[in-house]
Amino acid sequence: MLEITYITLKVAIAATLINFPFALYIGWILGRRNPKGRLVLEVFISLPLALPPVVTGYALLIALGSRSPIGNFIQNVLGIDIIFTWVAASLAAAVVSFPLMVRSIIVAMSAVDPRLERSARSLGAGPMKTFFSITLPLSYQGVIAGTLLGFVRALSEFGATIIVAGNIPGVTQTLPLAIFARVQTGRTSDAFELVAVSVLLAVISLGVHNWLLSRSGSKGGV
Amino acid sequence: MTKSGCAIRLGVKKRLGEFTLDCQLDIANGITAIFGPSGSGKTTLLDCIAGFLSPDQGCISKFGRIVFSSERSINVSPNKRGIGYVVQNSALFPHLTVKENINYGFSLTSEQKRKYSLETVMEILDIAYLSERDTRNLSGGERQRVALARSLAAFPDILLLDEPLASLDAPFRGLIIQKLKIIFRELGIPMIYVSHSISEVIALAHQVVVMSEGSILGSGNVSILLRDSNVKRVADFSSFENLLQGSISPVGIDGQKSIALGDTKLILPIERSEGEEKEEVSAIVSIRASDIILSKIKPIGLSARNVISARVKEVHSTDSSVLVECDIGEPIYVEITSLSQSELGIYSGTEVFLIIKASSIMVLGN
């Protein structure tokens, strides 16, 4: 059980870390700028939210498979076999949880008064300095909340993971996959233990998430 | 860099939906007001100068250095233009204290480029006592002073002010006008000041640029606001107030308080809470043009405390009434109807008496 929890946390934390810089960047683009092709970008990043995770997983399998350019590159140039490893599980969890993370970040960043960023610019701050000294500090609660939401989603990822990473005990078997395997083989009491761990992890993450949101609400942002 | 000649020289075109900004303009050193009704493109023009909007075509230079040119593909980013920008709502950083706000631009400026000390700025704006405060608990006037200090602490070559008084109560407006004058006098930073209040423009600016519907109607000395018929079309003279700077003397033995404006003394209303000040203080007073009565003969037996002799300098007719510009050491404007003007026979050079009730004089912050 400890090993399963460890793999689950490892996969979810890695997924969150992979997502974070991209989510921050896309969140900033969509929350602060008004780029051309905004609708296309929004639909694209939200797609994993609307698709069955199995479909996302299948798409990922094809993308990472040896017959795709990306898969080919990873396999032959980098010499890594990614499919059916915990890294593949992380990638699957990352793709599926990305929309949740980025959506919260967009909301948080679009709430920052653009006049504050303009003031920072006219005081001599470049775009990066403005982002890190004004935009991020004023939206960090939403950013952290979004990150936690993505983390929670990554913890519970099942459909895409089982396709690209399989259900290998001790390697890619996360909590949901292990529960599935135990229920399938009729080991319901074993499954119950894991369900309890799942619930505990989810409750802790969501508790922190909601606490952060209520704090940012009471402070009133700008 | 030389501070002589044109602070800003520009010729720009910018389309924003239905609206088109099309301006050719030289802005001299000094305090320049950009005056015009809402929607005339004043803020759009400031945004182009500051670098937050790129004109579709044209050129903008600051003290001879090009900061934007569509032809030469130059577009200096806002943080490298050396142009400060203070907006109506102050836009103070809510997660930083007053001191941290002021320090923001200061810390981004290299030591050689710091032309004056942070203390000088705090002193001019009289905000040292706010230093450790949270920006959320400041009054409107305090916020605007902190915003000014923050901009000045970044050592701008030019300061843009977008209606900095618009959201302030009357007493604070006077205070900020005074501070802006002091900033120009002490630090010599040219300012471009956007306003739709003709009273403010006359009280503060050295020159004025009048805008309407995206183009420039006229520019020059502030008196064009009253003389140029094109300009008068867009100006709203109703509720015109004289904003005059003078020094208030403490309440005397006779129980009277007065303000000296040039060589004229006006008796002020006494507020109940007063009587503490021992020294003369500089202040701005507001007298509405419509609250002053004109008389050709010296009136007697009046309750009004102030009867001042003056000479009519010029008579300006606006669409609704007549503004009589009188000289009492500095110009003061009196609003009368065109009927009174013709019946009394008031023309340039006429000797008149101005009758002002003490209670019509409002002291704006000191």
Interface residues (C-beta under 8 A of the other chain):
Chain A: D113 R115 L116 R118 S119 A120 R121 S122 L123 G124 A125 G126 K129 T130 S133 I134 P137 L138 G221 V222
Chain B: A50 G51 F52 S77 P78 N79 K80 R81 I83 G84 Y85 V87 N89 A91 F93 P94 H95 Y104 G105 L108 T109 R150 S151 A154 P156
